[in-house]
Amino acid sequence: MSYLFKPKNYNPILNLQQTELGITKIKDFFQSNLSAELRLRRVTAPLFVLRGTGLNDDLNGIERAVNFPIKDMGDVRAEVVHSLAKWKRVTLADYGIENGYGIYTDMNAIRADEELGNLHSLYVDQWDWERVMSVEERNIDFLKSIVNKIYSTLLSTEYLVSESFPQIKPCLPAEITYIHAEELRKLYPNLSTKEREFEVAKQYKAVFIIGIGGPLGDGQKHDGRAPDYDDWTTLGDNGLAGLNGDIILWNPVLELPFEISSMGIRVDKAALLRQLEMEGKLDRLEMYFHKRLIEGSLPLSIGGGIGQSRLCMFFLRKAHIGEIQASIWPQQMIDECNSLNINLI
């Protein structure tokens, strides 16, 4: 079901021409600086993969992948990617990427089951990145060091935007705040996970919530994660599980928490087996990706995705992702947006 959040007295700061210029500036600057910070080289990525290989990301495990038959291959079916979380790790191995270096790509996807709204579209565009790491780096300190590099790139991008468009004032804090999902639950035991994100993002303006995917102290998950890419069971700080998380910013236009990246240290063999068993997905061990991981032919890695349209939406102070990208929206939402001065592309 679609849902439109209606900001009060919204007036776009930039017109359509300025917006398109801003999108170009942000995308060119951010990817260049991110690749330098994390030592990533750009690679070409697929729009679709063969069904049954285990390469597609199943997100929360319930979203259906758009698929189609391939005539010249006996109608075997291909799936449009949800993301490239597992494909990237295979690519690191096949390209022979060395420890401390990685890859990034422009990932485009179709997510037909998205609930459409200000932040969610049928069309997904993000920078998917993955970097080879060592056994010694599989810890929270290393995870935070990578998050800090990404956040530094966000701060630099915010400065670029404010220099290019002085009417847009910087709003990000100098540093990002870290908190584990279990610590957040204990702070706000009577709130839902989304309400907790609202409170912590409003207070700190930029947070990284650690440990997303596994059950918390009350038996509930902060949010869902597939069992075969992020490691959400290995113990980290203070005996709390999870070597992954989300970067969430406070959106000053919508006055809501605004997730711009899901990322983490990826599963090793032990974590994969543990998480597949917890989720009742051990049958996946027969798939191509999982066999390669079990046999040890894939490197240890850390990676994630950073939403391109979301990043532009945040920095250009837009109220709807449809002001950044061309997609399809329900007619009722289009009509409501027009009445609210939200100009969908």
PAGU-282523 format. One record per residue (C-alpha): residue in one letter; x, y, z. Coordinates in Angstrom, 3 decimals. Example, Ala and Ser with C-alpha at 12.3 -4.5 7.8 and 13.67 -1.06 7.14 Angstrom:
// residues 2
[atom 'a',[12.300,-4.500,7.800]]
[atom 's',[13.670,-1.060,7.140]]
This chain:
// residues 345
[atom 'm',[0.000,0.000,0.000]]
[atom 's',[1.398,3.383,-0.986]]
[atom 'y',[1.751,6.148,1.575]]
[atom 'l',[2.626,9.808,1.128]]
[atom 'f',[4.094,11.802,4.012]]
[atom 'k',[3.007,15.403,3.629]]
[atom 'p',[5.573,17.973,4.809]]
[atom 'k',[4.201,21.284,6.037]]
[atom 'n',[4.543,24.350,3.791]]
[atom 'y',[6.918,22.619,1.372]]
[atom 'n',[8.584,24.767,-1.262]]
[atom 'p',[11.451,23.265,-3.309]]
[atom 'i',[14.664,25.216,-2.829]]
[atom 'l',[15.855,24.376,-6.350]]
[atom 'n',[13.948,24.455,-9.637]]
[atom 'l',[14.015,21.548,-12.093]]
[atom 'q',[17.108,22.761,-13.968]]
[atom 'q',[19.050,23.404,-10.750]]
[atom 't',[17.943,20.025,-9.434]]
[atom 'e',[19.304,18.179,-12.470]]
[atom 'l',[22.594,20.079,-12.132]]
[atom 'g',[22.727,19.201,-8.427]]
[atom 'i',[22.110,15.514,-9.136]]
[atom 't',[25.034,15.450,-11.584]]
[atom 'k',[27.359,17.246,-9.168]]
[atom 'i',[26.490,14.968,-6.248]]
[atom 'k',[26.767,11.711,-8.165]]
[atom 'd',[30.070,12.602,-9.824]]
[atom 'f',[31.640,13.954,-6.634]]
[atom 'f',[30.412,11.304,-4.208]]
[atom 'q',[31.413,8.234,-6.185]]
[atom 's',[34.832,9.675,-6.981]]
[atom 'n',[35.536,10.475,-3.348]]
[atom 'l',[34.065,7.236,-2.011]]
[atom 's',[36.258,5.192,-4.334]]
[atom 'a',[39.325,7.113,-3.139]]
[atom 'e',[38.429,6.769,0.573]]
[atom 'l',[37.769,3.020,0.392]]
[atom 'r',[40.183,2.188,-2.452]]
[atom 'l',[37.497,0.915,-4.813]]
[atom 'r',[37.664,0.480,-8.568]]
[atom 'r',[34.558,0.720,-10.716]]
[atom 'v',[33.245,-2.443,-12.407]]
[atom 't',[30.341,-3.205,-14.713]]
[atom 'a',[27.410,-4.953,-13.053]]
[atom 'p',[24.495,-7.070,-14.292]]
[atom 'l',[20.877,-5.934,-14.351]]
[atom 'f',[19.744,-9.553,-14.004]]
[atom 'v',[21.130,-12.939,-12.925]]
[atom 'l',[20.030,-16.532,-13.449]]
[atom 'r',[17.443,-17.810,-11.021]]
[atom 'g',[18.627,-20.548,-8.656]]
[atom 't',[22.275,-19.504,-8.415]]
[atom 'g',[21.858,-17.786,-5.052]]
[atom 'l',[23.451,-14.620,-6.448]]
[atom 'n',[20.363,-12.445,-6.095]]
[atom 'd',[19.740,-10.650,-2.818]]
[atom 'd',[16.459,-11.729,-1.208]]
[atom 'l',[16.354,-8.657,1.076]]
[atom 'n',[13.875,-9.468,3.873]]
[atom 'g',[13.061,-12.808,2.278]]
[atom 'i',[9.538,-11.967,1.127]]
[atom 'e',[10.045,-9.629,-1.843]]
[atom 'r',[9.420,-11.175,-5.256]]
[atom 'a',[12.068,-10.689,-7.907]]
[atom 'v',[10.947,-9.524,-11.342]]
[atom 'n',[11.779,-12.418,-13.676]]
[atom 'f',[11.527,-13.426,-17.314]]
[atom 'p',[12.295,-16.443,-19.586]]
[atom 'i',[15.338,-16.429,-21.879]]
[atom 'k',[14.261,-17.737,-25.278]]
[atom 'd',[17.727,-18.770,-26.508]]
[atom 'm',[18.446,-20.714,-23.299]]
[atom 'g',[15.412,-22.987,-23.297]]
[atom 'd',[13.264,-20.509,-21.362]]
[atom 'v',[15.456,-20.733,-18.271]]
[atom 'r',[14.427,-17.789,-16.099]]
[atom 'a',[16.483,-14.765,-15.155]]
[atom 'e',[15.753,-12.416,-12.252]]
[atom 'v',[16.224,-8.662,-12.146]]
[atom 'v',[18.565,-8.046,-9.221]]
[atom 'h',[17.320,-6.688,-5.896]]
[atom 's',[20.888,-5.740,-5.048]]
[atom 'l',[24.351,-7.107,-5.754]]
[atom 'a',[25.402,-8.100,-2.225]]
[atom 'k',[26.461,-11.610,-3.194]]
[atom 'w',[27.415,-10.981,-6.816]]
[atom 'k',[30.051,-8.473,-5.665]]
[atom 'r',[31.776,-11.014,-3.442]]
[atom 'v',[32.051,-13.478,-6.302]]
[atom 't',[33.438,-10.670,-8.463]]
[atom 'l',[36.104,-9.858,-5.858]]
[atom 'a',[37.287,-13.460,-6.138]]
[atom 'd',[37.077,-13.687,-9.927]]
[atom 'y',[38.927,-10.379,-10.402]]
[atom 'g',[41.592,-11.336,-7.858]]
[atom 'i',[41.148,-8.142,-5.824]]
[atom 'e',[43.790,-7.833,-3.090]]
[atom 'n',[43.209,-7.297,0.628]]
[atom 'g',[42.379,-3.672,1.427]]
[atom 'y',[40.973,-2.944,-2.018]]
[atom 'g',[37.554,-3.397,-3.535]]
[atom 'i',[35.005,-2.604,-6.216]]
[atom 'y',[31.950,-0.425,-6.662]]
[atom 't',[29.281,-0.258,-9.310]]
[atom 'd',[26.148,1.580,-10.357]]
[atom 'm',[23.404,-0.849,-9.385]]
[atom 'n',[19.987,-0.493,-10.981]]
[atom 'a',[17.106,-2.674,-9.877]]
[atom 'i',[13.349,-3.089,-9.946]]
[atom 'r',[11.572,-3.903,-6.700]]
[atom 'a',[7.960,-4.568,-7.623]]
[atom 'd',[6.882,-5.220,-4.021]]
[atom 'e',[8.017,-1.880,-2.606]]
[atom 'e',[5.411,0.125,-0.700]]
[atom 'l',[5.563,3.354,-2.692]]
[atom 'g',[6.019,6.653,-0.902]]
[atom 'n',[8.372,9.556,-0.289]]
[atom 'l',[11.371,7.248,0.135]]
[atom 'h',[10.448,4.108,-1.796]]
[atom 's',[10.160,3.634,-5.542]]
[atom 'l',[9.825,0.707,-7.942]]
[atom 'y',[13.195,1.768,-9.327]]
[atom 'v',[16.308,1.425,-7.181]]
[atom 'd',[19.645,3.027,-7.964]]
[atom 'q',[22.564,2.744,-5.599]]
[atom 'w',[26.302,2.504,-5.419]]
[atom 'd',[26.975,-1.101,-4.473]]
[atom 'w',[30.487,-1.578,-3.092]]
[atom 'e',[32.535,-4.457,-1.663]]
[atom 'r',[36.055,-4.584,-0.242]]
[atom 'v',[38.373,-7.479,0.640]]
[atom 'm',[39.333,-7.711,4.304]]
[atom 's',[41.436,-9.915,6.595]]
[atom 'v',[40.414,-12.270,9.407]]
[atom 'e',[41.881,-9.832,11.941]]
[atom 'e',[39.578,-7.083,10.665]]
[atom 'r',[36.353,-8.970,11.363]]
[atom 'n',[35.437,-6.765,14.337]]
[atom 'i',[33.394,-3.710,15.299]]
[atom 'd',[36.375,-1.341,15.289]]
[atom 'f',[37.069,-2.086,11.632]]
[atom 'l',[33.383,-1.748,10.777]]
[atom 'k',[33.326,1.688,12.426]]
[atom 's',[36.495,2.755,10.602]]
[atom 'i',[34.782,2.072,7.257]]
[atom 'v',[31.590,3.838,8.344]]
[atom 'n',[33.699,6.860,9.338]]
[atom 'k',[35.229,6.987,5.857]]
[atom 'i',[31.787,6.900,4.265]]
[atom 'y',[30.540,9.586,6.631]]
[atom 's',[33.554,11.742,5.826]]
[atom 't',[32.552,11.516,2.161]]
[atom 'l',[29.006,12.558,3.089]]
[atom 'l',[30.349,15.640,4.886]]
[atom 's',[32.508,16.578,1.900]]
[atom 't',[29.519,16.180,-0.409]]
[atom 'e',[27.383,18.372,1.837]]
[atom 'y',[30.037,21.086,1.623]]
[atom 'l',[30.102,20.825,-2.177]]
[atom 'v',[26.321,21.260,-2.321]]
[atom 's',[26.341,24.270,0.018]]
[atom 'e',[29.088,25.900,-2.069]]
[atom 's',[27.192,25.240,-5.301]]
[atom 'f',[23.811,26.274,-3.875]]
[atom 'p',[24.332,28.698,-0.929]]
[atom 'q',[20.611,28.633,-0.154]]
[atom 'i',[21.056,25.015,1.039]]
[atom 'k',[22.565,25.100,4.529]]
[atom 'p',[24.625,22.178,5.956]]
[atom 'c',[22.890,20.192,8.686]]
[atom 'l',[25.038,17.112,9.367]]
[atom 'p',[26.991,16.859,12.639]]
[atom 'a',[30.787,16.604,12.568]]
[atom 'e',[30.686,12.953,13.678]]
[atom 'i',[28.309,10.025,13.351]]
[atom 't',[26.964,8.368,16.522]]
[atom 'y',[27.103,4.579,17.027]]
[atom 'i',[24.497,2.572,18.911]]
[atom 'h',[23.610,-1.113,18.922]]
[atom 'a',[20.024,-2.119,18.176]]
[atom 'e',[19.833,-3.850,21.568]]
[atom 'e',[21.020,-0.710,23.353]]
[atom 'l',[18.409,1.236,21.423]]
[atom 'r',[15.722,-1.262,22.455]]
[atom 'k',[16.651,-0.844,26.105]]
[atom 'l',[16.517,2.948,25.783]]
[atom 'y',[13.011,2.811,24.312]]
[atom 'p',[11.508,-0.564,25.341]]
[atom 'n',[7.939,0.553,24.714]]
[atom 'l',[8.515,1.909,21.217]]
[atom 's',[8.490,0.112,17.870]]
[atom 't',[11.765,-0.195,15.961]]
[atom 'k',[10.795,2.640,13.608]]
[atom 'e',[9.838,4.840,16.571]]
[atom 'r',[13.226,4.120,18.146]]
[atom 'e',[14.955,5.162,14.931]]
[atom 'f',[12.925,8.377,14.978]]
[atom 'e',[14.052,9.259,18.501]]
[atom 'v',[17.732,8.477,18.073]]
[atom 'a',[17.996,10.137,14.640]]
[atom 'k',[16.221,13.248,15.876]]
[atom 'q',[18.626,13.502,18.812]]
[atom 'y',[21.948,12.828,17.045]]
[atom 'k',[21.125,13.729,13.386]]
[atom 'a',[23.454,10.988,12.063]]
[atom 'v',[23.576,7.483,13.548]]
[atom 'f',[24.837,4.029,12.691]]
[atom 'i',[22.631,1.316,14.203]]
[atom 'i',[24.637,-1.887,14.704]]
[atom 'g',[23.302,-5.427,14.733]]
[atom 'i',[20.379,-5.605,12.311]]
[atom 'g',[18.953,-8.968,11.302]]
[atom 'g',[19.141,-11.090,14.433]]
[atom 'p',[16.735,-11.351,17.383]]
[atom 'l',[17.158,-8.808,20.179]]
[atom 'g',[16.578,-9.303,23.899]]
[atom 'd',[12.804,-9.373,23.434]]
[atom 'g',[13.038,-11.966,20.663]]
[atom 'q',[12.170,-9.456,17.940]]
[atom 'k',[14.424,-8.221,15.128]]
[atom 'h',[15.167,-4.554,14.654]]
[atom 'd',[14.730,-5.210,10.943]]
[atom 'g',[15.094,-8.129,8.560]]
[atom 'r',[18.303,-9.149,6.800]]
[atom 'a',[18.989,-12.090,4.530]]
[atom 'p',[21.019,-14.820,6.278]]
[atom 'd',[23.716,-15.165,3.624]]
[atom 'y',[25.494,-11.834,3.240]]
[atom 'd',[25.677,-9.593,6.367]]
[atom 'd',[27.021,-11.172,9.563]]
[atom 'w',[24.405,-10.437,12.235]]
[atom 't',[25.295,-13.214,14.683]]
[atom 't',[29.027,-12.882,15.454]]
[atom 'l',[29.552,-11.181,18.810]]
[atom 'g',[30.948,-7.653,18.811]]
[atom 'd',[31.120,-4.918,21.451]]
[atom 'n',[29.838,-5.761,24.944]]
[atom 'g',[28.891,-9.262,23.864]]
[atom 'l',[26.206,-7.959,21.502]]
[atom 'a',[25.674,-9.772,18.217]]
[atom 'g',[26.168,-8.260,14.812]]
[atom 'l',[28.909,-6.853,12.570]]
[atom 'n',[26.571,-4.882,10.338]]
[atom 'g',[24.191,-1.931,10.442]]
[atom 'd',[22.439,1.023,8.814]]
[atom 'i',[23.499,4.646,8.341]]
[atom 'i',[20.530,6.830,9.231]]
[atom 'l',[20.382,10.614,8.911]]
[atom 'w',[17.764,13.061,10.205]]
[atom 'n',[15.885,14.484,7.249]]
[atom 'p',[15.166,18.186,7.946]]
[atom 'v',[12.511,18.456,5.217]]
[atom 'l',[10.408,15.455,6.220]]
[atom 'e',[11.518,15.578,9.875]]
[atom 'l',[11.952,11.819,9.787]]
[atom 'p',[14.822,9.300,10.050]]
[atom 'f',[16.335,8.724,6.638]]
[atom 'e',[18.271,5.533,5.873]]
[atom 'i',[20.889,6.034,3.187]]
[atom 's',[22.970,2.866,3.543]]
[atom 's',[22.715,-0.748,4.670]]
[atom 'm',[26.122,-2.358,5.056]]
[atom 'g',[28.322,-4.672,7.063]]
[atom 'i',[31.002,-7.277,7.407]]
[atom 'r',[29.916,-10.296,5.406]]
[atom 'v',[29.409,-13.832,6.687]]
[atom 'd',[32.296,-16.247,6.923]]
[atom 'k',[31.647,-19.983,6.713]]
[atom 'a',[30.712,-20.319,10.398]]
[atom 'a',[28.317,-17.349,10.353]]
[atom 'l',[26.715,-18.528,7.108]]
[atom 'l',[25.959,-21.983,8.505]]
[atom 'r',[24.706,-20.501,11.774]]
[atom 'q',[22.398,-17.968,10.120]]
[atom 'l',[21.037,-20.355,7.499]]
[atom 'e',[20.129,-22.767,10.270]]
[atom 'm',[18.475,-20.024,12.334]]
[atom 'e',[16.353,-18.997,9.342]]
[atom 'g',[15.603,-22.543,8.183]]
[atom 'k',[17.411,-21.960,4.887]]
[atom 'l',[20.031,-24.730,4.897]]
[atom 'd',[18.767,-25.838,1.481]]
[atom 'r',[20.608,-22.833,0.041]]
[atom 'l',[23.892,-24.664,0.606]]
[atom 'e',[23.231,-26.375,-2.734]]
[atom 'm',[23.382,-23.048,-4.591]]
[atom 'y',[26.398,-21.773,-6.528]]
[atom 'f',[27.218,-18.790,-4.281]]
[atom 'h',[26.914,-20.760,-1.076]]
[atom 'k',[29.024,-23.650,-2.357]]
[atom 'r',[31.820,-21.250,-3.258]]
[atom 'l',[31.680,-19.638,0.180]]
[atom 'i',[31.742,-22.980,1.989]]
[atom 'e',[34.642,-24.286,-0.111]]
[atom 'g',[36.650,-21.143,0.682]]
[atom 's',[36.996,-19.696,-2.818]]
[atom 'l',[35.439,-16.344,-1.859]]
[atom 'p',[37.397,-13.729,0.116]]
[atom 'l',[36.310,-12.270,3.435]]
[atom 's',[34.715,-8.920,2.714]]
[atom 'i',[32.800,-5.890,3.899]]
[atom 'g',[30.299,-4.108,1.718]]
[atom 'g',[27.015,-2.346,1.298]]
[atom 'g',[24.818,-0.145,-0.806]]
[atom 'i',[24.352,3.630,-0.772]]
[atom 'g',[21.182,4.981,-2.336]]
[atom 'q',[21.969,7.429,-5.153]]
[atom 's',[18.539,9.030,-5.442]]
[atom 'r',[18.164,9.107,-1.664]]
[atom 'l',[21.503,10.858,-1.285]]
[atom 'c',[20.498,13.473,-3.850]]
[atom 'm',[17.083,13.825,-2.242]]
[atom 'f',[18.690,14.509,1.140]]
[atom 'f',[21.335,16.990,0.007]]
[atom 'l',[19.017,18.875,-2.371]]
[atom 'r',[16.311,19.053,0.325]]
[atom 'k',[13.602,17.285,-1.636]]
[atom 'a',[10.413,15.903,-0.084]]
[atom 'h',[9.934,12.942,-2.449]]
[atom 'i',[12.310,10.593,-4.233]]
[atom 'g',[10.229,11.156,-7.370]]
[atom 'e',[11.707,14.665,-7.503]]
[atom 'i',[15.075,12.998,-8.201]]
[atom 'q',[14.287,9.959,-10.349]]
[atom 'a',[11.760,9.019,-13.021]]
[atom 's',[9.469,6.204,-11.907]]
[atom 'i',[5.800,5.178,-11.837]]
[atom 'w',[3.408,6.386,-9.122]]
[atom 'p',[-0.269,5.875,-8.283]]
[atom 'q',[-2.412,8.624,-9.792]]
[atom 'q',[-3.696,9.593,-6.352]]
[atom 'm',[-0.118,10.179,-5.168]]
[atom 'i',[0.651,12.262,-8.261]]
[atom 'd',[-2.414,14.414,-7.615]]
[atom 'e',[-1.532,14.843,-3.935]]
[atom 'c',[2.053,15.754,-4.775]]
[atom 'n',[0.878,18.399,-7.209]]
[atom 's',[-1.284,19.940,-4.480]]
[atom 'l',[1.718,19.990,-2.121]]
[atom 'n',[4.108,21.665,-4.564]]
[atom 'i',[6.063,18.398,-4.949]]
[atom 'n',[7.156,18.218,-8.584]]
[atom 'l',[7.556,14.577,-9.607]]
[atom 'i',[9.812,13.958,-12.604]]
